[in-house]
Amino acid sequence: MTFLSSKERKDILIKAERAWINFRDTYANYKESYYEGGSIQPMIYFEAMTEVTNARVKQIEQDIKEQHK
């Protein structure tokens, strides 16, 4: 098994997070599109952003726990 250096791992994580940010923003746009023009639209957008961000935080926390086993 080949182990990546800290620099390589950091670069991979940065690339993954940039892709995830694109997903988060696109998902929030999708969710808000149901309410196009409505007064609730901004709330739906930020609710979706919060939902996927909280899920991502849990994923990263789990990854950290697994790395320290």
SVG drawing of the C-alpha trace seen along z (x, -y; Angstrom):
<svg xmlns="http://www.w3.org/2000/svg" viewBox="-44 -38 49 40">
<polyline fill="none" stroke="black" stroke-width="0.4" points="0.0,0.0 1.3,-3.4 0.9,-6.2 0.5,-9.7 2.5,-12.5 0.7,-15.2 1.1,-17.6 -0.5,-15.2 -3.4,-14.4 -3.9,-18.1 -4.1,-18.8 -6.6,-15.9 -8.7,-17.3 -8.7,-20.8 -9.8,-19.4 -12.6,-17.4 -13.8,-20.3 -13.9,-22.5 -16.0,-19.9 -18.2,-19.6 -18.8,-23.4 -20.0,-23.2 -22.3,-20.4 -23.6,-22.3 -24.4,-25.4 -26.0,-23.5 -28.1,-21.5 -29.3,-24.7 -30.2,-26.2 -32.2,-23.1 -34.1,-23.1 -34.9,-26.8 -36.1,-26.5 -39.3,-25.0 -40.2,-28.3 -39.0,-30.6 -40.3,-34.1 -41.8,-33.3 -40.9,-35.1 -39.7,-31.8 -37.2,-31.2 -34.1,-32.6 -35.0,-30.7 -35.2,-27.4 -31.8,-28.2 -30.1,-28.8 -31.9,-25.9 -30.5,-23.6 -27.0,-25.1 -27.2,-24.4 -28.5,-20.9 -25.7,-19.7 -23.0,-21.6 -24.0,-19.9 -23.9,-16.5 -20.5,-17.3 -19.2,-18.3 -20.3,-14.9 -18.5,-13.1 -15.3,-15.0 -15.5,-14.3 -16.0,-10.6 -13.0,-10.6 -10.9,-12.1 -12.0,-9.5 -11.2,-6.7 -7.8,-8.1 -6.9,-8.0 -7.8,-4.4"/>
</svg>
